[in-house]
Amino acid sequence: MPKQKALIFLLISLLLSGITIWAAVRWVNHQISSRVTHQSVKVVVAAIPIQAGESIRPGLLKTMDWPSNEPIVGGYSDIGPLSERVAITPFSIGEPILESHLAPQGSRAGLSSLIASGMRAISVHVNDVAGVAGFALPGNFVDVLVAFQDDQNHMVSKIVLQNVRVLAVAQDVTLKEDVKAKVVNAVTLEVTPDQAEALDLAKSVGTVSLVLRNQVDKNQVVTPGARKYELLGAAPAIPKPTPAPVSHRVGRVPAVSSGVEIIRGTSHANAVPQ
């Protein structure tokens, strides 16, 4: 009998403990839910991936709750003002839409909306043997080289521009996840006005190539350039001097004697004509 009473008390204790734990969990969940509901704000995020240069439409966006104690600087709470804005950087699903990642109001979708203020876009012809054709993608950074002949007719390769952003590849301004390397006809670069002048001159004096950089490498390097005779380990060819043209000295012309020379034996005399 005492054992039965002890077993009953044990079962009652377990039941009461389970009820207490269940009530406590429900109360805690209710408090957390109530706190989140009252301390959250609406934030506009991307409903599907948005590519750089793409015009934003309402179907591309959605709103979600965001903790009010972690505000998003430059974010939006309403989808309406974002209609027809243009993205200048890609957005992933669920990523908040920020003003700093949008082109100015009135910008049209396309390449022009991706060009930063004060910068210019210039295209460079590339092929399967010119640098990193097929591997330079929109958003990558490259260095620009030019191969040319110097004043001594020596072949020289020199870096003329560094850390230049690629805006478009073969008229494609978007970077897709499943993109594969392929040979293209042209790469469009974002440059300053001074760099645009230098690149235009480089295209006219030699062959332009691209060198792909690491995305986080911003260091500028100074190189003397590579020359053909250094590459082959030979001494530079010394150009032969061009012979100077024969110049006639201006002076008195020796007088030509108009007399007759008479030779008699070992002596001679000049006879002056009458």
C-alpha positions in Angstrom: 0.0 0.0 0.0 2.7 2.6 0.8 4.3 1.7 -2.5 1.1 2.5 -4.4 0.7 5.9 -2.7 4.3 6.8 -3.5 3.7 5.9 -7.2 0.5 8.0 -7.3 2.3 11.0 -5.8 5.1 10.5 -8.4 2.7 10.5 -11.3 0.9 13.5 -10.0 4.2 15.4 -9.6 5.2 14.5 -13.1 1.9 15.7 -14.5 2.0 19.0 -12.6 5.6 19.5 -13.7 4.7 18.9 -17.4 1.7 21.4 -17.1 4.0 24.0 -15.5 6.6 23.7 -18.2 4.1 23.8 -21.0 2.5 27.0 -19.5 5.9 28.6 -19.1 6.9 27.9 -22.7 3.6 29.3 -24.0 4.0 32.4 -21.9 7.6 33.0 -23.1 6.6 32.5 -26.7 3.7 34.9 -26.3 6.0 37.6 -24.8 8.5 37.2 -27.6 5.9 37.3 -30.3 4.2 40.3 -28.7 7.6 42.1 -28.4 8.6 41.5 -32.0 5.2 42.6 -33.3 5.3 45.9 -31.5 9.0 46.6 -32.2 9.4 45.8 -35.9 9.1 48.0 -39.0 8.4 47.2 -42.7 11.4 47.1 -45.0 11.3 46.7 -48.8 13.5 43.8 -50.1 14.1 42.0 -53.3 11.5 39.3 -54.0 13.7 37.8 -56.8 17.3 38.5 -57.9 17.6 41.9 -59.6 20.5 42.5 -62.0 22.6 45.7 -62.2 21.2 48.1 -64.9 17.7 46.6 -64.5 14.6 48.7 -64.1 12.8 47.9 -60.8 9.1 46.9 -61.1 6.7 46.3 -58.2 6.7 42.5 -58.9 10.4 42.4 -58.1 9.9 43.7 -54.6 8.2 42.7 -51.3 8.1 44.0 -47.7 9.1 42.1 -44.6 9.4 42.8 -40.9 12.7 44.2 -39.7 13.7 44.8 -36.1 13.3 48.5 -35.3 16.3 48.5 -33.0 18.5 47.7 -36.1 17.4 50.4 -38.6 18.6 50.2 -42.2 20.1 53.5 -43.3 18.8 54.5 -46.8 16.2 51.7 -46.9 12.5 52.0 -47.9 9.3 51.0 -46.1 7.0 51.5 -49.2 7.3 49.9 -52.6 5.6 52.8 -54.4 8.6 55.3 -54.6 10.8 52.6 -56.1 8.8 52.1 -59.2 11.0 52.5 -62.4 14.1 53.1 -60.4 17.3 51.5 -61.8 19.6 49.2 -59.9 23.3 50.0 -60.2 24.3 46.9 -58.2 22.8 43.4 -58.2 20.3 42.5 -55.4 19.9 39.0 -54.0 16.6 37.6 -52.7 15.7 39.2 -49.4 18.3 41.9 -49.7 17.0 45.4 -48.6 16.8 48.0 -51.3 19.1 50.9 -50.5 19.1 54.3 -52.1 22.9 54.1 -52.5 22.5 51.1 -54.8 20.1 52.9 -57.1 20.7 55.2 -60.0 19.4 58.9 -59.6 15.7 59.6 -60.2 14.9 59.7 -63.9 17.7 57.4 -65.0 16.9 54.9 -67.7 17.8 51.3 -67.6 21.0 50.3 -69.4 24.7 51.1 -69.4 24.4 54.9 -68.8 22.8 54.3 -65.4 25.8 52.3 -64.3 28.3 55.1 -64.9 29.3 56.9 -61.7 29.2 60.6 -61.6 32.3 62.2 -63.2 33.3 59.0 -65.0 33.1 57.9 -68.6 32.5 54.7 -70.5 34.9 53.6 -73.3 35.0 50.3 -75.3 38.1 48.3 -76.0 38.3 45.7 -78.8 39.4 42.3 -77.6 39.8 38.9 -79.1 40.8 35.4 -78.2 44.5 36.3 -77.9 44.1 39.8 -76.4 44.5 39.5 -72.6 41.6 38.1 -70.6 38.9 38.2 -73.3 36.1 35.9 -72.0 37.2 36.1 -68.4 36.6 39.8 -67.7 33.0 40.1 -66.4 30.9 43.1 -65.5 32.0 44.3 -62.1 35.5 42.9 -62.4 38.6 45.2 -62.3 41.4 45.1 -64.9 44.7 46.7 -65.9 45.2 48.0 -69.4 48.5 47.3 -71.3 49.6 48.6 -74.7 52.3 47.1 -76.9 54.1 49.5 -79.2 57.4 50.5 -80.9 59.3 53.3 -79.2 61.4 56.0 -80.9 64.3 53.6 -81.3 62.1 51.0 -82.9 62.2 48.8 -79.8 59.0 46.8 -79.0 57.7 47.8 -75.6 54.8 46.6 -73.4 53.6 49.0 -70.7 50.7 49.2 -68.2 49.0 52.5 -68.9 45.8 52.2 -66.7 45.3 50.3 -63.4 42.3 49.2 -61.4 39.7 50.0 -64.1 36.1 48.7 -63.6 34.5 46.6 -66.3 31.0 47.9 -67.1 29.9 45.6 -69.8 31.1 42.7 -71.9 29.9 42.4 -75.4 27.0 44.7 -74.6 26.0 42.7 -71.6 25.9 44.7 -68.4 24.6 42.0 -66.1 26.6 39.4 -64.1 24.7 36.1 -64.1 25.5 33.2 -61.7 25.7 30.6 -64.5 27.9 32.8 -66.8 30.7 30.9 -68.6 33.9 32.3 -70.2 33.5 33.1 -73.9 35.4 35.1 -76.4 33.8 38.5 -77.0 34.3 41.4 -79.4 34.5 44.3 -76.9 34.8 45.2 -73.3 33.4 48.5 -72.0 35.4 50.1 -69.2 34.6 52.9 -66.7 37.3 55.5 -66.7 38.0 59.2 -65.8 38.2 61.7 -68.6 42.0 61.7 -68.4 42.1 58.0 -68.6 39.7 58.0 -71.6 42.2 60.2 -73.5 45.1 58.0 -72.5 43.2 54.8 -73.6 42.2 56.4 -76.9 45.8 57.3 -77.6 46.9 53.8 -76.6 44.5 52.2 -79.1 46.0 54.3 -81.9 49.7 53.6 -81.2 49.7 49.9 -80.4 47.8 46.7 -79.4 45.7 47.0 -76.2 45.3 44.0 -73.8 43.6 43.5 -70.5 45.0 42.0 -67.3 42.5 40.7 -64.7 43.0 41.9 -61.1 41.9 40.6 -57.8 38.7 42.2 -56.7 40.1 43.5 -53.4 43.6 44.5 -54.7 43.6 48.3 -55.0 47.4 48.8 -55.0 49.0 50.9 -57.8 52.3 49.6 -59.1 55.0 51.4 -61.1 56.8 49.3 -63.8 59.5 50.3 -66.3 57.7 48.2 -69.0 59.0 45.2 -70.8 61.2 45.4 -73.9 61.8 42.9 -76.6 65.6 42.7 -76.2 65.2 42.3 -72.4 62.7 39.5 -73.0 65.1 37.6 -75.3 68.2 38.4 -73.2 70.0 40.2 -76.0 71.6 43.6 -76.1 69.6 46.4 -77.6 70.1 47.0 -81.2 72.0 50.2 -81.8 70.6 52.1 -84.8 73.2 52.9 -87.4 74.0 56.5 -87.7 72.6 58.1 -90.9 75.5 59.7 -92.9 75.2 63.5 -93.0 74.5 64.9 -96.4 77.5 66.4 -98.1 77.5 70.1 -97.7 79.4 72.5 -100.0 81.4 75.2 -98.1 80.6 78.6 -99.3 83.8 80.6 -100.0 86.0 82.0 -102.7 86.4 79.8 -105.7 90.1 79.4 -106.7 90.9 81.5 -109.6 91.7 79.6 -112.8 94.7 80.8 -114.6 94.0 81.8 -118.1 97.8 81.8 -119.1 99.8 79.2 -120.9 102.5 77.2 -119.0 105.8 76.7 -121.0 108.2 74.0 -119.9 111.8 74.1 -121.0 114.0 71.5 -119.6 113.8 71.6 -115.8 112.3 75.1 -115.7 108.9 76.4 -116.6 107.4 79.7 -117.0 103.9 81.2 -117.4 103.2 83.0 -120.6 100.6 85.7 -120.2 98.3 85.8 -123.2 98.3 89.1 -125.1 
